[in-house]
């Protein structure tokens, strides 16, 4: 077997093991029907290879953060040679190349802005030179060359600004256009199309920067609202647990209702609702039995009190409503019988 190139940060033995695991995984995946042990082995091999991919990508990210772009690219390239079919490594390579290109474009743009600012600083000096009486041939050539360099620099900055706007790098685009605007100078008075294009782009950038400035504030407000809601949820859940533990369903219900209304997707809500409902069913069943026992013993008023109390927790329970109506009717009849009969004269 030919000697494979080394990958910095990984021993040759570790790389050889990765290659063997990849080959073994490929072999097992070609089987028509894998046995349960083979399926478990496939799962383990995939996990091992994913761990290798993550380790490589973490190393490449660290090198990128240290501005060692070449080292990061070499790391991903070397790992791809070990696992040529890895989609994770291929995606990481592509994303690194995109970030590298964007970073290079930004550096080149900053250099172009710096050169433009230097030319902008020379404008006043050349304006004074232009005002000198009777300029010689050399002065005229110097002015002509300067104006040519000035306009060329402004054109380059405008092109850079367009690309910066495409990648939404608005602060840098604004700097470039402002310098370009200064470099064009009096040329803008003679070129309405160019002036309008610059004004339009600067206005667009200004709107985007204002929008960007508002977003962190909105995000902070949203995060603050989330934090407040989380604290309220936590307090209600704690109180609800305590009430349920004490069997205090009357006080438990308001906490549950508030949590349901404020955070309907809260992960603990389903289990809390189920726990409340279970205790409620048990409580209603017990109240029905206790009331029936009292009723059969002739304790109609006491039975009615038990059922009415249970009704506060289950106002639509059909059996409770029927029992209450029956007891109230019996008490009404007893009251009527106990009243003295009227005598007629």
C-alpha positions in Angstrom: 0.0 0.0 0.0 1.4 3.4 -1.0 2.4 5.7 1.9 -0.3 8.3 2.4 0.6 11.9 3.2 0.5 12.9 6.9 -2.3 15.0 8.4 -1.0 17.4 11.1 -2.7 16.8 14.4 -3.5 13.1 13.6 -1.1 10.2 14.0 -0.5 7.9 11.0 -2.0 5.1 13.0 -5.2 7.0 13.6 -5.5 7.9 9.9 -4.9 4.2 8.9 -7.6 3.2 11.3 -10.0 5.7 9.8 -9.3 4.3 6.3 -9.9 0.8 7.5 -13.2 1.7 9.2 -14.3 3.5 6.0 -13.5 0.4 3.9 -15.3 -1.9 6.4 -18.3 0.4 6.4 -18.5 0.4 2.6 -18.3 -3.4 2.6 -21.1 -3.8 5.1 -23.3 -1.4 3.4 -23.2 -3.5 0.2 -24.7 -6.5 2.0 -28.2 -7.4 0.9 -29.3 -8.1 4.4 -27.2 -7.2 7.4 -27.6 -9.2 10.6 -28.4 -7.3 13.9 -24.7 -7.5 15.0 -23.6 -6.2 11.6 -26.2 -3.4 11.8 -24.8 -2.4 15.2 -21.3 -2.5 13.8 -22.4 -0.2 10.9 -23.8 2.2 13.4 -20.6 2.2 15.4 -18.4 2.7 12.3 -20.5 5.7 11.2 -20.2 7.2 14.7 -16.4 6.8 14.6 -16.0 8.4 11.2 -18.3 11.3 12.2 -16.1 11.9 15.2 -13.1 12.1 12.9 -14.9 14.5 10.6 -15.8 16.7 13.6 -12.3 16.7 14.9 -10.9 17.7 11.5 -13.4 20.5 11.1 -12.7 21.8 14.6 -9.0 21.9 13.9 -9.6 23.7 10.6 -11.8 26.3 12.4 -9.1 26.9 15.0 -6.5 27.5 12.3 -8.9 29.9 10.5 -9.5 31.9 13.7 -5.7 32.2 13.9 -5.7 33.6 10.3 -3.8 30.5 9.2 -6.1 30.0 6.1 -3.5 27.9 4.3 -3.2 25.6 7.3 -7.0 25.2 7.5 -7.3 24.4 3.8 -4.4 21.9 4.0 -6.1 20.2 7.0 -9.4 19.7 5.2 -7.7 18.7 2.0 -5.6 16.0 3.8 -8.7 14.7 5.6 -10.6 14.5 2.3 -7.8 12.3 0.9 -8.5 9.9 3.9 -12.3 10.1 3.4 -12.8 11.1 -0.2 -16.6 10.5 0.0 -17.3 12.5 3.1 -20.0 15.1 2.4 -19.2 16.9 5.7 -15.6 17.4 4.8 -16.5 18.5 1.2 -19.0 21.0 2.6 -16.5 22.3 5.1 -13.9 22.8 2.3 -16.4 24.7 0.2 -17.5 26.9 3.0 -13.9 27.7 4.0 -13.1 28.6 0.3 -16.1 31.0 0.3 -15.1 32.6 3.6 -11.5 32.9 2.4 -12.6 34.6 -0.8 -14.8 37.0 1.1 -12.0 37.8 3.5 -9.5 38.3 0.7 -12.0 40.6 -1.1 -12.5 42.6 2.0 -8.7 43.1 2.5 -8.3 44.2 -1.1 -11.1 46.6 -0.6 -9.6 48.1 2.5 -6.3 48.6 0.6 -8.2 50.3 -2.2 -10.0 52.6 0.3 -6.6 53.4 1.9 -5.1 54.4 -1.5 -8.2 56.4 -2.3 -7.9 58.3 1.0 -4.3 59.1 0.3 -5.3 60.5 -3.1 -8.1 62.4 -1.5 -5.6 64.0 0.8 -3.6 65.1 -2.2 -6.5 66.8 -3.9 -6.1 70.1 -2.1 -2.4 70.3 -2.9 -3.0 69.6 -6.6 -5.8 72.2 -6.5 -3.3 74.8 -5.3 -0.9 73.6 -7.9 -3.5 74.1 -10.6 -4.1 77.7 -9.4 -0.5 78.7 -9.9 0.0 81.3 -12.6 1.6 80.1 -15.8 2.1 76.4 -15.0 4.9 74.8 -17.0 4.6 71.6 -19.0 5.6 69.3 -16.1 2.9 70.9 -13.9 0.2 70.3 -16.5 1.3 66.6 -17.0 1.4 66.1 -13.2 -2.2 67.4 -12.9 -3.4 65.3 -15.8 -1.8 62.1 -14.3 -3.2 62.9 -10.9 -6.8 63.3 -12.3 -6.4 60.1 -14.1 -5.3 58.2 -11.0 -8.1 59.9 -9.0 -10.9 58.9 -11.3 -9.5 55.3 -11.7 -9.3 54.9 -7.9 -12.9 56.2 -7.6 -14.1 53.7 -10.3 -12.4 50.8 -8.4 -13.9 51.8 -5.1 -17.4 52.0 -6.7 -16.9 48.4 -8.0 -15.7 47.2 -4.6 -18.7 48.9 -3.0 -21.1 47.1 -5.3 -19.7 43.7 -4.3 -19.7 44.7 -0.6 -23.4 45.5 -0.8 -24.0 42.1 -2.4 -22.4 40.4 0.6 -24.2 42.9 2.9 -21.0 44.5 4.2 -22.7 47.9 4.4 -20.3 49.9 6.6 -17.3 49.1 4.3 -19.4 49.9 1.2 -20.4 53.2 2.7 -16.7 54.1 3.4 -15.8 53.2 -0.2 -18.6 55.2 -1.7 -17.9 58.3 0.4 -14.2 58.2 -0.6 -15.2 57.6 -4.2 -17.6 60.6 -4.0 -14.8 62.8 -2.8 -12.4 61.6 -5.5 -14.9 62.2 -8.3 -15.2 65.8 -7.1 -16.3 68.2 -9.8 -16.8 65.3 -12.3 -20.1 64.6 -10.6 -21.5 68.0 -11.7 -20.9 67.0 -15.3 -22.2 63.4 -15.0 -25.7 63.3 -13.6 -26.0 59.5 -14.1 -22.9 58.8 -12.0 -24.0 61.3 -9.3 -27.5 59.8 -9.1 -26.1 56.2 -8.9 -23.8 57.2 -6.0 -26.6 59.1 -4.2 -29.0 56.1 -4.7 -26.4 53.6 -3.3 -25.5 55.7 -0.3 -29.2 56.2 0.5 -29.8 52.4 0.3 -26.8 51.8 2.5 -28.0 54.3 5.0 -31.4 52.6 5.2 -29.8 49.2 5.7 -27.5 50.5 8.4 -30.5 52.0 10.3 -32.3 48.8 10.0 -29.3 46.9 11.3 -29.0 49.3 14.2 -32.6 48.6 15.2 -32.3 44.8 15.0 -30.0 44.4 18.1 -32.4 46.6 20.1 -35.4 44.5 19.0 -33.4 41.3 19.7 -32.5 42.6 23.2 -36.2 43.4 23.9 -37.2 40.0 22.6 -34.6 38.2 24.8 -35.7 40.3 27.8 -39.3 39.3 27.2 -38.3 35.7 27.0 -36.3 35.9 30.2 -39.3 37.5 32.0 -41.6 34.8 30.7 -39.2 32.1 31.7 -39.0 33.4 35.2 -42.8 33.5 35.5 -43.1 30.0 34.1 -40.6 28.8 36.6 -42.4 30.4 39.5 -45.8 29.0 38.4 -44.4 25.5 37.8 -42.8 25.5 41.3 -46.1 26.6 42.9 -48.1 24.1 40.8 -45.9 21.2 41.9 -46.4 22.3 45.5 -50.1 22.6 45.1 -50.4 19.2 43.4 -48.2 17.6 46.0 -50.6 18.9 48.7 -53.7 17.8 46.7 -54.8 21.5 46.5 -56.5 21.4 43.2 -58.3 24.7 43.7 -55.1 26.7 44.0 -53.3 24.5 41.4 -55.7 25.3 38.6 -54.8 29.1 38.3 -51.1 28.3 38.0 -51.9 25.7 35.3 -54.2 28.1 33.4 -51.6 30.9 33.4 -48.8 28.5 32.2 -51.1 27.2 29.5 -52.0 30.7 28.3 -48.5 32.2 28.5 -46.4 29.3 27.2 -48.6 26.7 25.4 -45.5 25.0 24.0 -43.7 24.6 27.4 -42.1 21.2 27.5 -43.4 20.5 31.1 -47.0 21.5 30.3 -48.3 18.1 29.0 -47.1 16.2 32.0 -48.4 18.8 34.4 -51.8 18.8 32.7 -51.9 15.0 32.8 -51.0 15.0 36.5 -53.7 17.6 37.3 -56.3 15.7 35.3 -55.5 12.4 37.1 -55.8 14.1 40.5 -59.0 15.8 39.4 -60.6 12.6 38.2 -59.7 10.9 41.5 -61.1 13.9 43.5 -64.4 14.0 41.6 -64.9 10.2 41.9 -64.3 10.4 45.6 -66.6 13.4 46.0 -69.4 11.6 44.1 -69.0 8.5 46.3 -68.9 10.5 49.6 -71.9 12.5 48.6 -73.9 9.4 47.6 -73.0 7.8 51.0 -74.2 10.9 52.8 -77.3 11.1 50.7 -78.3 7.5 51.3 -77.9 8.2 55.1 -80.4 11.0 54.8 -77.6 13.7 55.1 -79.0 15.6 52.1 -77.5 19.0 53.0 -74.0 17.6 53.7 -74.2 15.6 50.5 -75.2 18.8 48.6 -72.2 20.6 50.1 -69.7 18.0 49.0 -71.1 18.0 45.5 -71.2 21.8 45.2 -67.5 22.0 46.3 -66.5 19.4 43.7 -68.5 21.4 41.1 -66.1 24.3 41.5 -63.4 22.1 40.0 -65.6 20.3 37.4 -68.5 22.7 36.6 -69.6 20.7 33.6 -69.5 17.2 35.2 -72.9 15.7 34.2 -73.2 13.4 37.2 -72.4 16.1 39.7 -75.0 18.4 38.1 -77.6 15.7 38.2 -76.9 14.9 41.9 -77.0 18.6 42.9 -80.3 19.1 41.1 -81.8 16.0 42.7 -80.6 17.0 46.2 -81.9 20.6 45.8 -85.3 19.3 44.7 -85.5 17.0 47.7 -84.6 19.8 50.1 -87.1 22.1 48.4 -89.9 19.4 48.9 -88.9 18.8 52.5 -89.0 22.5 53.2 -92.5 22.7 51.6 -93.7 19.8 53.7 -92.4 21.3 56.9 -94.3 24.6 56.4 -97.6 24.8 58.5 -100.7 24.3 56.4 -102.8 27.5 55.9 -106.3 27.4 57.4 -109.2 29.1 55.6 -111.9 31.1 57.4 
